[in-house]
Amino acid sequence: MKVRLKEHMLRLMLPIMAAALVAPLPFAAQAQPAGGEASDAGRQTALQREIADRVGKDLRAFYAARGHRPLWLNEFGRPSGAAAMLMHHLRTSDFDGINPKKLRFSRIAKRVDQARRGDIDDIARAEVELSETFAAYVQAMRAADRDGMIYESPALAPVVPTPQAALQAAATADSLEHYIAEMRWMHPLYAPLREAMEDPRFSEAQRRQIWTNLGRIRAIPAIPQGRHILVDAASARLWMYEDGKPVDSMKVVVGKPELQTPIMAGFVRFAILNPYWNIPDDLVKNNIAANVLDRGVGYLKNGGYQVLADWRPDAPLLDPAKVDWRAVHEGRAKVHVRQLPGGSNFMGKVKFEFPNAYGIYLHDTPDRHLLREDQRQLSSGCVRLEDAGKLHRWLMGKPLPNRLRDPEQIVQLPEIVPIYITYLTAKPEGKTIAFRDDPYSLDGVQLAAADSGRARSDRP
């Protein structure tokens, strides 16, 4: 199901920004005497001195670098549009899995209200506390529960910035107001989905579904520069991102519900051209051995399969006729089976490795008919690509070779590329939110856990 958002966020924030910008001004701002510009400069200087006296050690260097000029308020205590937007985010921070009380929202709202009276001391106090609260808010969002995301390396997880780094990123943005409105310290998918939490056209069930997906996106860093790959197992689709924006996408086939593609993050490090299909042990036991028992060892030759003693690269080939396939099928013996490149090889022409403990990777596929299905949770866990050549060209900067002789040709990427596999049953698509089925039944599990945690916290 898709629901049109249009310009909901703008409509939502206009009253807040208008209140901030046209609220009654302090007397000093309404009736300035002759030489008002000098008076304004004097107030600004006084405010800078007061901020210098009040700012704590965590933000001292940040304010010193900007000459102690305020970021959120002007010299008369009027909040900017960015400040109004930040206050709105803080008031609704339960959408981010953060209790507004932990951010002391009531206190900071009182400080901002007091600053409107125009007293320099009140303005400085509100300015500094806004910065401290913003930094704490960014840190809390970045440090949120990872919602089951498995990281190959800590470098793939969202970085919790220092207060100074959080403020510096905001202050150097092309527009502070846009930076806050778009929550650019998060992945680009986050703000549009969060915005939908306040759209009255969504039902309570849809809001709860959105809430679970916000948690999953919080496990993915912003990545404002460079490239990364995003795979969504719920919609069975892959996106290629450059500098925070999707530049291309394709269909994929992901794991079936009983063999789910894990929610995980890794670095795509190399491609293997003309790959073998090294068949996982469980598939050898349950599928290959069963087919040999049913059809005879000719099944292996017809399918281009080789049987080896073990997984070592130099493992000797075995005569399939001498293998006890009944014992393999019953789990009393093990052999390694691989499928030769070419023909019906399930890997197709190339696979892209991001080493992980689950044996998951991206690969080409000859089973093109599966990509025409609406529900593409059909693989044994790996991600099958609609257009492996397109991804190879994007990763390598050159086309996938047409003819290859030698198997298993390893080609390193010019630079490693992060990949994030997530699971989004509610996702922004243009000006809409697309709601999808829950093929892995993860939404219900997460909502039940959240409800249970909420119930425990509500106990006296």
Residue pairs with C-beta under 8 A, 6 or more apart in sequence:
1 434
1 435
2 429
2 432
2 433
2 434
2 435
3 196
3 199
3 201
3 202
3 206
3 432
3 433
3 435
4 431
4 432
5 192
5 195
5 196
5 199
5 431
5 432
5 433
6 431
8 195
8 196
8 198
8 199
9 181
9 195
12 195
12 198
13 81
13 84
13 85
13 88
13 181
16 84
16 85
16 87
16 88
17 81
17 84
17 85
19 84
20 78
20 79
20 80
20 81
20 83
20 84
21 78
21 81
23 78
23 116
24 30
25 76
25 78
25 118
26 76
26 77
26 116
26 117
26 118
27 118
28 39
28 43
28 76
28 118
29 76
29 78
29 118
32 39
32 40
33 39
40 75
43 75
43 76
43 120
44 69
44 75
46 120
47 70
47 75
47 120
47 123
47 124
47 127
48 67
48 68
48 69
48 70
49 68
50 120
50 121
50 123
50 124
51 63
51 68
51 70
51 124
51 127
51 128
52 63
52 64
52 68
53 124
54 124
54 125
54 128
55 63
55 68
55 128
56 128
56 132
58 132
58 135
58 162
58 163
58 164
59 128
59 131
59 132
59 135
59 163
59 164
59 167
61 164
62 131
62 163
62 164
62 167
62 168
62 171
63 69
63 131
66 171
70 123
70 127
71 127
71 130
71 131
71 167
71 170
71 171
71 176
72 79
72 80
72 82
72 83
72 86
72 126
72 127
72 130
72 131
73 79
73 80
73 83
73 112
73 115
73 123
73 126
73 127
73 130
74 80
75 123
76 118
76 123
77 115
77 116
77 117
77 118
77 119
77 122
77 123
77 126
78 116
79 87
79 112
79 115
80 176
80 177
81 177
82 176
82 177
82 179
82 180
82 181
83 112
83 130
85 177
85 180
85 181
86 130
86 134
86 137
86 180
87 108
87 109
87 112
89 96
89 137
89 180
89 183
90 100
90 103
90 105
90 108
90 133
90 137
91 100
91 105
91 109
92 100
92 197
92 198
93 99
93 100
93 103
93 105
93 137
94 100
95 194
95 197
95 211
95 214
96 140
96 141
96 144
96 194
96 214
96 218
97 144
97 145
97 214
97 215
97 218
98 137
98 140
98 141
98 144
100 106
102 140
103 133
103 136
103 137
103 140
104 133
107 129
108 126
108 129
108 130
108 133
111 122
111 125
111 126
111 129
111 130
112 126
112 130
114 122
114 125
114 126
115 122
115 123
115 125
115 126
115 127
131 163
131 167
132 163
134 166
134 167
134 170
135 161
135 163
135 166
135 167
136 163
138 161
138 166
138 185
139 160
139 161
139 163
139 166
141 185
141 186
141 218
142 158
142 159
142 160
142 161
142 185
142 221
143 158
143 160
144 215
144 218
144 219
145 215
145 218
146 157
146 218
146 219
147 215
147 216
147 218
147 219
147 263
147 446
148 219
148 263
149 157
149 216
149 219
149 220
149 263
149 264
149 265
149 420
149 422
150 262
150 263
150 264
150 265
150 356
151 157
151 264
151 265
151 266
152 264
152 265
152 266
152 267
152 354
152 355
152 356
153 266
153 267
156 221
156 265
156 266
156 267
156 418
156 420
157 219
157 221
157 265
158 218
158 219
158 220
158 221
158 222
159 221
161 169
161 185
166 185
169 179
169 184
169 185
170 176
170 179
170 180
170 185
173 179
173 184
178 184
181 191
182 188
182 191
183 190
183 191
183 194
184 222
184 224
185 222
186 217
186 218
186 222
187 217
187 220
187 221
187 222
187 223
188 222
188 244
188 245
189 217
189 220
189 424
189 427
189 428
190 214
190 217
190 218
192 428
192 433
193 210
193 213
193 214
193 217
193 426
193 427
193 428
193 433
194 214
196 202
196 210
196 426
196 428
196 433
197 207
197 210
197 211
197 214
202 210
202 433
206 426
206 435
208 447
209 425
209 426
209 435
209 443
210 426
210 433
211 450
212 425
212 426
212 442
212 443
212 446
212 447
212 450
213 424
213 425
213 426
213 427
215 446
216 263
216 422
216 423
216 424
217 422
217 424
219 263
219 265
219 422
220 230
220 265
220 420
220 422
222 244
223 241
223 244
223 418
224 243
224 244
225 243
225 244
226 242
226 243
227 240
227 241
227 242
227 394
227 417
227 418
228 241
228 417
228 418
228 419
228 420
229 238
229 239
229 240
229 241
229 268
229 417
229 418
229 419
229 420
230 238
230 239
230 241
230 246
230 419
230 420
230 422
231 237
231 238
231 239
231 252
231 254
231 261
231 383
231 419
231 420
231 421
231 422
232 238
232 239
232 422
232 423
232 424
232 427
233 254
233 255
233 260
233 261
233 263
233 377
233 421
233 422
233 423
233 440
234 423
234 424
234 425
234 427
234 436
234 437
234 438
234 439
234 440
235 424
235 427
235 434
235 436
236 251
236 252
236 253
236 254
236 375
236 376
236 377
237 249
237 250
237 251
237 252
238 249
238 250
238 251
238 252
238 362
238 383
238 385
238 391
239 246
239 248
239 249
240 246
240 247
240 248
240 249
240 391
240 394
241 247
248 390
248 394
250 385
250 386
250 387
250 390
250 391
251 371
251 376
251 386
252 362
252 376
252 383
252 384
252 385
252 386
253 365
253 367
253 370
253 371
253 376
253 377
253 378
253 379
253 383
253 384
254 261
254 376
254 377
254 378
254 379
254 381
254 383
254 384
255 261
255 377
255 379
255 380
255 381
255 382
256 377
256 378
256 379
256 380
257 377
257 439
257 440
257 441
259 379
259 380
259 381
260 381
260 440
261 360
261 379
261 381
261 382
261 383
261 421
262 358
262 360
262 381
262 421
263 421
263 422
263 423
264 356
264 358
264 360
264 420
264 421
265 418
265 419
265 420
265 421
266 354
266 355
266 356
266 418
266 419
267 354
267 416
267 417
267 418
267 419
268 352
268 353
268 354
268 362
268 395
268 413
268 416
268 417
268 418
268 419
269 353
269 354
269 355
269 412
269 413
269 416
270 352
270 353
270 410
270 411
270 412
270 413
271 350
271 351
271 352
271 353
271 392
271 395
271 396
271 410
271 411
271 413
272 350
272 351
272 352
272 353
272 408
272 409
272 410
272 411
273 349
273 350
273 400
273 401
273 404
273 408
273 409
273 411
274 341
274 342
274 349
274 350
274 404
274 405
274 406
274 407
274 408
274 409
275 341
275 345
275 347
275 350
275 351
275 363
275 407
275 408
276 338
276 339
276 340
276 341
276 345
276 347
276 407
276 408
277 338
277 339
277 345
277 346
277 347
278 311
278 336
278 338
279 288
279 305
279 336
279 337
279 338
279 339
280 359
280 380
281 334
283 380
284 328
284 334
284 335
284 336
284 337
285 328
285 329
285 331
286 329
288 300
288 305
288 328
288 337
289 325
289 326
289 328
289 329
290 329
291 299
292 299
292 300
292 320
292 325
293 325
293 326
293 329
297 320
297 321
299 305
300 306
300 307
300 320
300 337
303 339
303 344
304 339
304 340
304 342
304 343
304 344
304 345
305 337
305 338
305 339
305 340
306 317
306 337
306 338
306 339
306 340
307 317
307 318
307 319
307 320
307 323
307 335
307 336
307 337
308 315
308 316
308 317
308 318
308 335
308 336
308 337
308 338
309 315
309 316
309 318
309 335
309 336
310 334
310 336
311 336
315 336
318 335
323 333
323 335
324 332
324 333
327 333
328 334
328 335
339 345
339 346
339 347
340 407
341 347
341 404
341 407
341 408
344 366
345 366
346 363
346 365
346 366
346 367
347 363
347 364
347 365
348 363
348 364
348 365
348 366
348 388
349 364
349 388
349 389
349 400
349 404
350 363
350 364
350 388
350 392
350 400
351 361
351 362
351 363
351 364
352 361
352 362
352 363
352 391
352 392
352 395
353 361
354 360
354 361
354 362
354 419
358 381
359 381
359 382
360 381
360 382
360 383
360 421
361 382
361 383
362 382
362 383
362 385
362 388
362 391
362 419
363 382
363 383
363 384
363 385
363 388
364 384
364 385
364 388
365 371
365 384
365 385
365 388
367 384
370 376
370 378
370 384
371 384
371 386
375 437
375 439
377 439
377 440
383 421
385 391
388 400
389 399
389 400
392 399
392 400
393 399
393 400
395 413
395 417
396 411
396 413
396 414
397 414
423 440
423 442
424 436
425 435
425 436
425 437
425 438
425 442
425 443
426 433
426 434
426 435
426 436
427 433
427 434
427 436
428 434
438 444
